[in-house]
Amino acid sequence: MYEYRKLTPEQKAELIKERWNKGYPIHSPPHLVKDKYFYLLTAACYEHKHHMHSESRRQQLLNMIFDKCGSSKNQPSNTQTVTTDFIADVNDQNSAQALTTNLTICAWVVLPNHYHLLVHVVNFDILSELFRKIHGVTARQWNLEENVTKRKIWYRWSDRAIRSERHYYTTINYIHYNPVKHGFAKSPYDWVESSVHWYLQTQGRQWLRDCWIQYPVKDYGSTWDNF
């Protein structure tokens, strides 16, 4: 994420030229895929600092995400397959919601310095504005709470398109395992700001165990989730 700072002036100039020739924004991560149904969205605090160090802040962020982006409540109760029929059902069932939010949250986790969302997106183009609003409000409030001015709280968000049923359920497992991966908890069930509790309530512990066995995380995220 911060490798750019380590480059020489010549390397920086070459990188900017390459991005410009490809039509990418000069510094922002390119969002290359915009026609998929599901995405893993990730946002991190600037320089990996733990600005969400308390449960209250993490819950505040979650509340704002659900308020601005939508809800998981309309997700079908039977989520054991992600097929074309399933995607069509999601579109049909959430059509009224999509008119206002364009997005359904399928899984989530909020850690002290970053968070992940697995979402079903109707209109990809709304995401930048949603993140801008959420991050703008939280940054201003947290800076006021600590009597700090002009401190940068958030780094840019990124997206990864979900390309298959296996990718979808592995992503759910990865999200739920994230607090353990980063050393914040010994068990996924110990972390409050996670959808593992929602799945536990709606699907049951055996479903979560079966999902974990069938779709192991392995080295998922090893090259990019280094927070």
C-alpha positions in Angstrom: 0.0 0.0 0.0 2.8 2.4 0.9 5.5 1.0 -1.4 5.3 4.2 -3.6 7.1 6.2 -0.9 10.1 3.9 -1.1 10.6 4.4 -4.8 13.2 6.7 -6.3 12.1 9.8 -8.2 12.8 8.0 -11.4 10.8 5.0 -10.4 7.9 7.2 -9.3 7.9 9.0 -12.6 7.9 5.7 -14.5 5.1 4.3 -12.5 3.0 7.5 -13.0 3.7 7.3 -16.7 2.6 3.7 -16.9 -0.7 4.4 -15.0 -1.4 7.4 -17.2 -0.8 5.3 -20.4 -3.3 2.7 -19.1 -5.9 5.3 -18.3 -5.7 4.7 -14.5 -6.0 7.5 -12.0 -2.5 8.7 -11.1 -2.5 7.5 -7.5 -5.9 5.9 -6.8 -6.3 2.1 -7.1 -8.0 1.3 -10.4 -11.4 -0.4 -10.1 -11.2 -2.6 -13.2 -14.2 -4.8 -12.8 -17.6 -3.1 -12.6 -20.0 -5.7 -14.0 -20.0 -8.4 -11.3 -22.6 -9.1 -8.7 -20.5 -9.5 -5.5 -17.4 -7.7 -4.2 -15.1 -7.8 -1.3 -14.6 -4.1 -0.3 -11.7 -3.2 2.0 -10.9 0.2 3.6 -7.9 0.9 5.9 -6.9 3.6 8.3 -4.1 5.8 7.0 -0.6 4.3 7.8 -2.4 1.4 9.5 -3.0 3.4 12.7 -5.6 2.0 15.1 -8.1 4.8 15.0 -11.0 2.3 15.6 -9.4 1.2 18.9 -12.6 1.0 20.9 -15.7 -1.1 20.4 -17.8 2.1 20.5 -15.9 3.5 17.4 -16.1 0.2 15.5 -19.8 0.0 16.3 -20.3 3.6 15.2 -18.7 2.8 11.9 -20.9 -0.3 11.5 -24.0 1.6 12.3 -23.1 4.2 9.7 -22.3 1.6 7.1 -25.7 -0.1 7.5 -27.4 3.3 7.6 -25.8 4.5 4.4 -25.3 1.3 2.4 -28.2 -1.0 3.3 -28.8 -4.0 5.4 -28.1 -7.7 5.6 -31.7 -8.4 6.7 -32.9 -9.0 3.1 -30.3 -11.6 2.4 -32.0 -14.9 1.6 -31.9 -17.3 4.6 -30.6 -20.1 2.5 -27.2 -18.9 1.3 -25.6 -22.3 0.6 -25.1 -21.8 -3.1 -24.2 -18.8 -5.2 -25.6 -19.7 -8.7 -27.2 -17.7 -11.5 -30.6 -18.5 -10.0 -29.4 -17.3 -6.6 -28.2 -14.0 -8.0 -31.4 -13.5 -9.9 -33.3 -14.2 -6.6 -31.2 -11.6 -4.8 -31.9 -9.0 -7.5 -35.7 -9.7 -7.4 -36.0 -9.7 -3.6 -33.9 -6.6 -3.1 -35.3 -4.6 -6.0 -37.1 -2.1 -3.8 -34.1 -1.7 -1.6 -31.8 -1.3 -4.6 -33.7 1.8 -5.7 -32.4 3.6 -2.6 -29.2 1.8 -1.5 -28.0 -0.2 -4.5 -26.2 -2.5 -2.1 -26.7 -5.4 0.3 -24.1 -6.4 2.9 -23.6 -10.1 3.0 -20.7 -10.3 5.5 -18.5 -7.8 7.5 -15.7 -7.3 10.0 -14.4 -4.1 11.5 -10.9 -4.2 13.1 -8.9 -1.4 14.8 -7.2 -0.3 11.6 -9.3 -1.6 8.7 -12.5 -3.3 7.7 -13.9 -5.7 5.1 -17.4 -5.9 3.6 -18.7 -8.6 1.3 -21.5 -6.9 -0.7 -24.0 -7.4 -3.5 -23.8 -4.3 -5.6 -26.5 -3.1 -8.0 -24.7 0.1 -9.1 -20.9 0.0 -8.6 -20.6 3.7 -9.3 -22.2 4.7 -6.0 -19.5 3.2 -3.9 -17.0 6.1 -4.1 -19.6 8.5 -2.9 -20.7 6.2 -0.1 -17.2 5.7 1.2 -16.5 9.5 0.9 -19.5 10.2 3.1 -18.8 7.5 5.7 -15.1 8.3 6.0 -15.7 12.0 6.0 -18.1 11.9 8.9 -16.1 9.5 11.0 -12.8 11.3 10.4 -14.3 14.7 11.5 -15.9 13.2 14.6 -12.8 11.2 15.7 -10.5 14.2 15.2 -12.9 16.4 17.3 -13.0 13.8 20.0 -9.2 13.8 20.3 -8.8 17.6 19.7 -6.8 17.1 16.5 -7.2 19.1 13.3 -6.5 18.1 9.7 -5.4 14.6 10.7 -5.8 12.1 7.9 -7.8 9.1 9.2 -8.6 7.0 6.1 -6.7 5.6 3.2 -8.4 4.8 -0.1 -10.8 1.8 -0.4 -10.3 -1.1 -2.7 -12.5 -3.8 -4.3 -12.1 -7.4 -5.4 -14.8 -9.0 -7.6 -16.2 -12.3 -6.4 -15.8 -14.7 -9.4 -17.3 -18.0 -8.2 -19.3 -19.8 -5.6 -16.1 -21.0 -4.0 -14.6 -17.5 -4.0 -17.8 -16.2 -2.3 -17.8 -18.6 0.6 -14.0 -18.5 1.1 -14.4 -14.7 1.4 -17.0 -15.2 4.1 -14.7 -17.5 6.0 -11.8 -15.0 5.4 -13.8 -12.1 6.8 -14.8 -14.1 9.9 -11.3 -15.3 10.5 -9.7 -11.8 10.0 -9.6 -10.9 13.8 -7.7 -14.1 14.4 -5.4 -13.6 11.4 -4.4 -10.2 12.7 -4.0 -11.2 16.3 -7.0 -9.4 17.8 -8.8 -12.5 18.9 -8.2 -16.2 19.6 -11.5 -17.2 18.0 -13.8 -15.6 15.4 -16.6 -15.8 17.9 -14.6 -13.6 20.3 -14.8 -10.6 18.0 -18.0 -8.5 18.4 -17.9 -6.4 15.2 -18.2 -9.4 12.8 -21.0 -11.0 10.8 -20.0 -14.4 12.2 -22.6 -13.8 15.0 -25.3 -13.0 12.4 -24.5 -16.2 10.6 -24.4 -18.1 13.9 -27.9 -16.9 14.7 -29.4 -17.4 11.2 -27.5 -20.4 9.9 -26.2 -22.2 13.0 -22.8 -23.3 14.2 -22.9 -26.5 12.1 -23.4 -24.5 8.9 -20.4 -22.3 9.8 -18.3 -25.4 10.5 -19.3 -27.1 7.2 -18.5 -23.9 5.3 -15.1 -23.6 7.0 -14.2 -27.2 6.0 -15.6 -27.0 2.4 -14.1 -23.5 1.7 -10.8 -23.2 3.6 -9.1 -19.9 3.7 -5.5 -21.2 3.2 -3.3 -18.3 1.9 -6.3 -16.0 0.9 -5.3 -12.4 1.3 -1.6 -13.1 2.0 -0.4 -10.7 -0.7 -2.7 -7.7 0.1 -4.2 -7.9 3.6 -1.1 -6.9 5.5 -2.5 -4.6 8.1 
